[in-house]
Amino acid sequence: MAGLSFAQAQNSATIEGTTPLGPETQYRTWSIGVNAGLLNQGNIFGFNQDGFTSLQHNVGYSAYIKKQLSPSFGIKAQYLGGKVGGVNPDALAGTVSEFETNVPWSGALSGEWTMANTNWRFFNSIVKPYAAIGLGALNFETTTTVDGNASTAAAQTKIYVPVDFGFKFAIAKGVNLDLGYQLNWANQDFDGKPAGQYKNDLFSYAHAGVEFALGNSSKPALNNSNPVATLVNDYNAKYDDLKAERDILMAANEALKSQMDMLNQELQDDDGDGVANKFDKCPNTPSGVKVDGSGCPLPEMKNETKVIEKIVVTEEDRKVVDEAIKNLEFDLSKSTIRASSFPSLNRVASLLIEKNFSLKLAGHTDNTGSMQINMRLSKERAEAVKAYLVSKGANASRIEATGYGPNQPIATNATAEGRQANRRVEFTLY
């Protein structure tokens, strides 16, 4: 588990702030490297030694600057210097038995492939195998020994081909430890042995060094980034965001469902007498029994026949209703009628009793608050007015109470005055 945690931390450091197929500006693309190691004639694999089997280990040194063109490929310019020597223990008389070649400088341009950033299985792993091949110019001066006599040839500059392979280890953000092995195919004059067994001389460079990414340290290095890792990270982040949004919506839906259930429960009328359970003081009234505003049966009336030829609503009747509307006040955000409204409502009750009018009560609100709360409040206020009028003797069967919430405004809800006008209970005589 400890190894997994380290790998995840390294992965996070290399893809932070990047997006799939994002521009080059999201990364650091330039880097420099320095290393040192051993220069040898031939190589650890034993081929192309041209008889110089007794190896001499000499110090070599190198530096390079690299431009990363993609996560898996970059171009680097490399300097290499040092000294290469070899001994042929089986040299015949008159042939080169020993050589030493001084390399003051060489310069090569190589293409470098980072295999870890092309294979999704590595997923931005800490260990990054790489390989490179290039072409350059090699300046060298060779001293040879024949039958015990040493001679030095004039310095010359020839084309050579460097081939690198090795491993880079991501030890910090933008910093790699570089362990590599380089084979260099040089001109045949390199070991001073003309017309040798091989067309080109070969010397090797085993080295260790450090590579540093250049630029803004807050950005990841492109040579440490795996496109698959970036794509997966982006997918996971978007999935987490969508899941969080879904959870919020589900919580909101549950809250809305709870409010609707509460509203339905408060407006429920189990005995069907026209008075909601919340206001019904006689909840089990038999079907067909006339009730007052509190849901209780009305006193039995003697059978009387009253013939009304025509119901006429006069201007005086309308004034009584208009005054009741004007004076009607409720406690804030409640359906409780204030005592100051009782005198004008009493006159409306007397009018309904005297002239046997029918009355429609329509409750309205502004758009402040949720639809469910406004629908409930408008209905409750209309029901409260009906209950009061019935308590004063009005016929409950001739009073209809309906709540419309904010759905029928008579003024704009954008101003305080408009919202005040929309908070009302309308009385309609007929």
C-alpha positions as CSV (number, residue, x, y, z in Angstrom):
1,M,0.0,0.0,0.0
2,A,2.9,2.4,0.7
3,G,4.2,1.9,-2.8
4,L,0.8,2.6,-4.3
5,S,0.5,5.8,-2.3
6,F,3.8,7.0,-3.6
7,A,3.0,6.2,-7.2
8,Q,-0.4,8.1,-6.9
9,A,1.4,11.1,-5.4
10,Q,3.9,11.2,-8.2
11,N,1.1,10.7,-10.8
12,S,-0.8,13.7,-9.3
13,A,2.2,15.9,-9.5
14,T,2.7,15.2,-13.2
15,I,-0.8,15.8,-14.5
16,E,-1.9,18.7,-12.2
17,G,-3.5,21.6,-14.0
18,T,-3.5,19.8,-17.4
19,T,-6.3,18.7,-19.7
20,P,-6.6,16.0,-22.4
21,L,-5.2,17.2,-25.7
22,G,-4.3,20.5,-23.9
23,P,-1.9,23.1,-25.4
24,E,1.8,22.9,-25.0
25,T,1.6,26.0,-22.7
26,Q,0.2,23.8,-19.9
27,Y,3.7,22.1,-19.6
28,R,7.4,22.7,-19.2
29,T,8.9,21.5,-22.5
30,W,12.6,22.4,-22.1
31,S,15.0,20.5,-19.9
32,I,18.8,20.2,-19.3
33,G,20.8,17.2,-18.2
34,V,24.3,16.6,-16.8
35,N,26.0,13.3,-16.3
36,A,29.3,11.5,-15.9
37,G,30.5,8.0,-16.3
38,L,33.0,5.6,-17.9
39,L,34.3,5.6,-21.5
40,N,35.4,2.2,-22.9
41,Q,36.6,0.9,-26.2
42,G,34.0,-1.7,-27.3
43,N,31.1,-2.4,-25.1
44,I,29.6,-4.6,-22.3
45,F,28.2,-6.9,-25.0
46,G,31.7,-7.9,-26.3
47,F,31.2,-7.1,-30.0
48,N,33.1,-4.7,-32.3
49,Q,36.2,-4.6,-29.9
50,D,38.6,-5.0,-32.8
51,G,41.1,-6.9,-30.7
52,F,41.2,-4.4,-27.8
53,T,39.8,-6.8,-25.3
54,S,41.8,-5.5,-22.3
55,L,39.6,-2.5,-21.5
56,Q,40.7,0.7,-19.9
57,H,38.1,2.6,-17.9
58,N,38.3,6.3,-18.4
59,V,36.1,9.1,-17.1
60,G,33.7,10.7,-19.5
61,Y,31.3,13.7,-19.0
62,S,28.3,14.9,-20.9
63,A,25.6,17.6,-20.9
64,Y,22.5,18.2,-23.0
65,I,19.6,20.5,-23.6
66,K,16.3,19.0,-24.8
67,K,13.0,20.2,-26.3
68,Q,10.1,17.9,-25.6
69,L,7.7,17.9,-28.6
70,S,5.3,15.4,-27.1
71,P,5.0,13.3,-23.9
72,S,6.9,10.5,-25.6
73,F,9.3,12.3,-28.0
74,G,11.9,15.0,-27.7
75,I,14.9,16.5,-29.6
76,K,18.2,16.9,-27.6
77,A,21.5,18.5,-28.4
78,Q,24.3,16.7,-26.5
79,Y,27.9,17.4,-25.7
80,L,30.3,14.5,-24.8
81,G,34.0,14.6,-23.8
82,G,36.7,12.5,-22.2
83,K,39.3,9.9,-23.0
84,V,39.0,6.4,-24.5
85,G,41.8,3.7,-24.4
86,G,42.3,0.1,-25.2
87,V,45.0,-2.7,-25.2
88,N,45.3,-5.6,-27.6
89,P,47.1,-8.3,-25.7
90,D,47.4,-10.5,-28.8
91,A,48.8,-7.8,-31.1
92,L,51.3,-9.1,-33.7
93,A,54.6,-7.3,-34.3
94,G,54.2,-4.2,-36.4
95,T,50.6,-3.7,-35.4
96,V,48.9,-1.4,-32.9
97,S,49.0,-3.0,-29.5
98,E,47.6,0.0,-27.5
99,F,45.8,3.2,-28.2
100,E,44.5,6.3,-26.3
101,T,42.1,8.7,-27.9
102,N,41.4,12.1,-26.4
103,V,38.0,13.5,-27.1
104,P,38.0,17.2,-26.2
105,W,34.5,17.7,-27.5
106,S,31.7,16.2,-29.6
107,G,28.2,17.5,-30.5
108,A,25.2,15.5,-31.6
109,L,21.5,16.0,-32.3
110,S,19.3,13.1,-31.2
111,G,15.7,12.1,-31.1
112,E,14.7,10.6,-27.7
113,W,11.7,8.3,-27.1
114,T,10.2,7.8,-23.6
115,M,8.5,4.5,-23.7
116,A,6.6,4.9,-20.4
117,N,4.7,7.8,-21.9
118,T,3.5,5.8,-24.9
119,N,2.2,2.8,-23.0
120,W,-1.0,3.1,-20.9
121,R,0.1,0.2,-18.7
122,F,2.8,2.4,-17.2
123,F,0.2,5.1,-16.3
124,N,2.8,7.8,-15.5
125,S,5.0,5.3,-13.6
126,I,8.1,6.5,-11.7
127,V,10.4,4.3,-13.9
128,K,10.7,5.5,-17.5
129,P,12.7,3.5,-20.0
130,Y,14.0,5.5,-22.9
131,A,16.0,5.2,-26.2
132,A,17.6,7.7,-28.5
133,I,19.6,7.8,-31.7
134,G,21.3,10.8,-33.4
135,L,24.0,12.1,-35.6
136,G,26.9,14.4,-34.7
137,A,30.5,15.6,-35.1
138,L,33.3,14.0,-33.0
139,N,36.7,15.7,-32.5
140,F,39.5,13.4,-31.4
141,E,43.3,13.0,-31.3
142,T,44.7,9.4,-31.2
143,T,48.0,8.1,-29.8
144,T,48.9,4.6,-30.8
145,T,51.7,2.2,-29.6
146,V,53.4,-0.1,-32.1
147,D,56.3,-2.4,-30.9
148,G,56.7,-0.2,-27.9
149,N,56.8,3.1,-29.8
150,A,54.1,5.7,-29.4
151,S,53.0,8.2,-32.0
152,T,50.2,10.7,-32.1
153,A,48.1,11.5,-35.2
154,A,46.8,15.0,-36.0
155,A,43.5,15.9,-34.4
156,Q,40.5,15.4,-36.7
157,T,36.7,15.9,-36.6
158,K,34.5,13.1,-38.0
159,I,30.8,12.2,-38.1
160,Y,29.6,9.7,-35.5
161,V,26.3,8.1,-34.5
162,P,25.3,8.0,-30.8
163,V,22.7,5.4,-29.7
164,D,21.4,5.7,-26.1
165,F,19.1,3.6,-23.9
166,G,18.4,3.5,-20.2
167,F,16.0,4.5,-17.5
168,K,14.9,7.7,-15.9
169,F,13.4,7.8,-12.5
170,A,11.0,10.6,-11.5
171,I,12.5,11.6,-8.1
172,A,10.7,15.0,-7.8
173,K,8.3,17.2,-9.8
174,G,10.3,18.0,-13.0
175,V,13.5,16.2,-11.8
176,N,14.6,12.8,-13.2
177,L,17.5,10.6,-12.2
178,D,19.1,9.4,-15.5
179,L,20.9,6.0,-15.7
180,G,22.0,5.2,-19.2
181,Y,24.3,3.5,-21.6
182,Q,25.5,5.0,-24.9
183,L,27.1,3.3,-27.9
184,N,29.0,5.5,-30.3
185,W,29.9,4.5,-33.8
186,A,32.9,6.5,-34.9
187,N,35.2,6.8,-37.9
188,Q,37.7,3.9,-38.4
189,D,40.6,6.3,-37.4
190,F,39.3,6.6,-33.9
191,D,41.5,3.7,-32.5
192,G,44.4,4.4,-34.8
193,K,44.2,0.9,-36.3
194,P,43.7,1.3,-40.1
195,A,41.8,-1.3,-42.1
196,G,40.5,-3.0,-38.9
197,Q,38.1,-5.9,-38.8
198,Y,35.1,-3.5,-38.6
199,K,34.0,-0.7,-40.9
200,N,33.5,1.7,-37.9
201,D,35.1,1.9,-34.5
202,L,32.8,1.7,-31.5
203,F,33.2,3.1,-28.0
204,S,30.7,3.1,-25.1
205,Y,29.7,5.5,-22.4
206,A,28.0,4.2,-19.2
207,H,26.7,7.2,-17.2
208,A,24.5,8.5,-14.4
209,G,23.2,12.0,-14.1
210,V,20.3,14.3,-13.4
211,E,17.7,15.9,-15.7
212,F,16.0,19.2,-14.7
213,A,12.9,20.6,-16.3
214,L,13.2,24.4,-17.1
215,G,10.5,27.0,-16.7
216,N,7.6,27.7,-14.3
217,S,7.8,25.2,-11.4
218,S,4.0,25.2,-11.0
219,K,3.6,23.4,-14.3
220,P,4.3,19.7,-14.9
221,A,7.1,18.6,-17.2
222,L,5.9,17.3,-20.5
223,N,8.4,14.5,-20.5
224,N,6.9,13.2,-17.2
225,S,3.3,13.2,-18.5
226,N,1.3,10.3,-19.8
227,P,-1.7,11.3,-22.0
228,V,-3.7,8.3,-20.8
229,A,-3.1,9.4,-17.2
230,T,-4.3,12.9,-18.0
231,L,-7.4,11.6,-19.8
232,V,-8.3,9.3,-16.9
233,N,-7.8,12.1,-14.3
234,D,-10.0,14.4,-16.3
235,Y,-12.7,11.7,-16.7
236,N,-12.6,11.0,-12.9
237,A,-12.9,14.7,-12.0
238,K,-15.9,15.3,-14.3
239,Y,-17.5,12.1,-13.0
240,D,-17.1,13.3,-9.5
241,D,-18.6,16.7,-10.4
242,L,-21.6,15.1,-12.1
243,K,-22.1,12.8,-9.2
244,A,-22.1,15.7,-6.8
245,E,-24.6,17.6,-8.9
246,R,-26.8,14.6,-9.1
247,D,-26.7,14.2,-5.3
248,I,-27.7,17.8,-4.8
249,L,-30.6,17.4,-7.3
250,M,-31.8,14.3,-5.6
251,A,-31.7,16.0,-2.2
252,A,-33.7,18.9,-3.6
253,N,-36.3,16.5,-5.1
254,E,-36.7,14.8,-1.8
255,A,-37.2,18.1,0.0
256,L,-39.8,19.1,-2.6
257,K,-41.6,15.8,-2.3
258,S,-41.7,16.2,1.5
259,Q,-43.2,19.7,1.1
260,M,-45.8,18.4,-1.4
261,D,-46.7,15.6,1.0
262,M,-47.1,18.1,3.8
263,L,-49.3,20.4,1.7
264,N,-51.5,17.5,0.6
265,Q,-51.9,16.4,4.2
266,E,-52.8,19.9,5.4
267,L,-55.4,20.3,2.6
268,Q,-56.9,16.9,3.1
269,D,-60.7,16.7,3.8
270,D,-61.3,13.2,5.1
271,D,-65.1,13.6,5.8
272,G,-65.8,15.5,2.6
273,D,-67.7,18.3,4.2
274,G,-65.8,21.1,2.4
275,V,-63.6,22.0,5.4
276,A,-60.0,20.9,5.5
277,N,-58.9,18.7,8.3
278,K,-56.7,21.5,9.7
279,F,-59.8,23.7,10.3
280,D,-62.4,20.9,10.9
281,K,-63.4,20.9,14.5
282,C,-65.9,18.0,13.8
283,P,-63.8,15.7,11.7
284,N,-66.3,12.8,11.3
285,T,-69.4,14.7,10.0
286,P,-71.8,12.3,8.1
287,S,-72.0,12.7,4.4
288,G,-74.6,15.2,3.2
289,V,-74.8,17.1,6.5
290,K,-74.4,20.9,6.1
291,V,-71.7,22.3,8.3
292,D,-70.4,25.7,9.4
293,G,-66.9,27.2,8.7
294,S,-65.4,25.0,11.5
295,G,-66.8,21.8,10.0
296,C,-69.5,21.3,12.6
297,P,-73.2,20.5,11.6
298,L,-75.5,23.5,11.4
299,P,-78.7,23.6,13.5
300,E,-81.6,22.1,11.8
301,M,-83.7,24.7,10.0
302,K,-87.5,24.6,9.8
303,N,-88.8,24.0,6.3
304,E,-89.6,27.3,4.9
305,T,-90.2,28.3,1.4
306,K,-88.8,31.6,0.4
307,V,-89.3,32.7,-3.2
308,I,-86.8,35.1,-4.5
309,E,-87.6,36.3,-7.9
310,K,-84.2,37.9,-8.7
311,I,-80.9,38.4,-6.8
312,V,-79.7,42.0,-7.4
313,V,-76.3,43.2,-6.1
314,T,-76.6,46.9,-5.5
315,E,-73.9,49.5,-5.4
316,E,-74.3,49.7,-1.6
317,D,-73.7,45.9,-1.4
318,R,-70.5,46.3,-3.4
319,K,-69.3,49.1,-1.1
320,V,-69.7,46.8,1.9
321,V,-67.6,44.1,0.2
322,D,-65.0,46.7,-1.0
323,E,-64.7,48.0,2.5
324,A,-64.1,44.4,3.8
325,I,-61.4,43.8,1.2
326,K,-59.8,47.1,2.0
327,N,-59.7,46.5,5.8
328,L,-58.8,42.7,5.6
329,E,-55.5,42.1,7.3
330,F,-53.7,38.9,8.4
331,D,-50.8,38.2,10.6
332,L,-47.5,38.2,8.7
333,S,-47.2,34.9,6.6
334,K,-50.1,33.4,8.5
335,S,-53.8,32.8,7.9
336,T,-54.9,34.4,11.2
337,I,-57.3,37.4,10.6
338,R,-56.5,40.5,12.7
339,A,-59.2,41.9,15.0
340,S,-59.2,45.2,13.0
341,S,-60.9,43.3,10.1
342,F,-63.8,41.9,12.1
343,P,-66.3,44.9,11.9
344,S,-66.2,45.0,8.1
345,L,-66.4,41.2,7.8
346,N,-69.4,41.3,10.2
347,R,-71.2,43.6,7.7
348,V,-70.4,41.2,4.9
349,A,-71.8,38.3,7.0
350,S,-75.0,40.3,7.7
351,L,-75.4,41.0,4.0
352,L,-75.0,37.3,3.0
353,I,-77.7,36.4,5.6
354,E,-80.1,39.2,4.8
355,K,-80.0,38.8,1.0
356,N,-79.0,35.1,0.7
357,F,-76.1,36.1,-1.6
358,S,-73.5,33.6,-2.7
359,L,-69.9,34.5,-2.2
360,K,-66.7,33.4,-3.9
361,L,-63.5,34.0,-1.9
362,A,-60.2,33.9,-4.0
363,G,-56.9,34.0,-2.1
364,H,-53.8,35.4,-3.8
365,T,-50.1,36.0,-2.9
366,D,-47.1,37.6,-4.4
367,N,-44.3,35.4,-5.9
368,T,-42.0,35.6,-2.8
369,G,-41.2,32.1,-1.5
370,S,-41.9,28.7,-3.0
371,M,-45.0,27.8,-5.1
372,Q,-46.1,25.2,-2.6
373,I,-46.0,27.6,0.4
374,N,-47.9,30.3,-1.6
375,M,-50.6,27.9,-2.8
376,R,-51.1,26.7,0.8
377,L,-51.2,30.2,2.3
378,S,-53.6,31.6,-0.3
379,K,-56.0,28.7,0.3
380,E,-55.7,28.9,4.1
381,R,-56.5,32.6,4.1
382,A,-59.6,32.2,1.9
383,E,-60.7,29.3,4.2
384,A,-60.1,31.5,7.3
385,V,-62.4,34.2,5.9
386,K,-65.1,31.6,5.0
387,A,-64.8,30.1,8.6
388,Y,-65.3,33.6,10.1
389,L,-68.3,34.5,8.0
390,V,-69.9,31.1,8.7
391,S,-69.3,31.6,12.4
392,K,-71.4,34.7,12.1
393,G,-74.3,32.9,10.6
394,A,-73.5,32.8,6.9
395,N,-74.5,29.7,4.9
396,A,-71.3,27.7,4.4
397,S,-72.8,26.0,1.3
398,R,-73.0,29.4,-0.4
399,I,-69.4,30.4,0.2
400,E,-66.6,29.0,-2.0
401,A,-63.0,29.4,-0.9
402,T,-60.2,28.9,-3.4
403,G,-56.4,29.6,-3.3
404,Y,-54.6,30.7,-6.4
405,G,-51.1,31.5,-4.9
406,P,-49.1,33.8,-7.2
407,N,-50.7,32.7,-10.4
408,Q,-53.1,35.7,-10.9
409,P,-51.1,38.9,-10.1
410,I,-52.8,42.3,-10.6
411,A,-49.5,44.2,-10.4
412,T,-45.8,43.7,-10.9
413,N,-43.9,41.6,-8.3
414,A,-40.8,43.6,-9.0
415,T,-41.7,46.4,-6.5
416,A,-42.8,46.4,-2.9
417,E,-46.0,48.2,-3.8
418,G,-46.8,45.7,-6.5
419,R,-46.2,42.7,-4.2
420,Q,-48.5,44.3,-1.5
421,A,-51.3,44.7,-4.1
422,N,-50.9,41.0,-5.1
423,R,-51.3,39.8,-1.5
424,R,-55.1,39.9,-1.3
425,V,-58.4,38.0,-0.8
426,E,-61.1,38.9,-3.5
427,F,-64.8,38.8,-2.6
428,T,-67.3,38.2,-5.5
429,L,-71.0,38.5,-4.7
430,Y,-73.5,36.7,-6.9
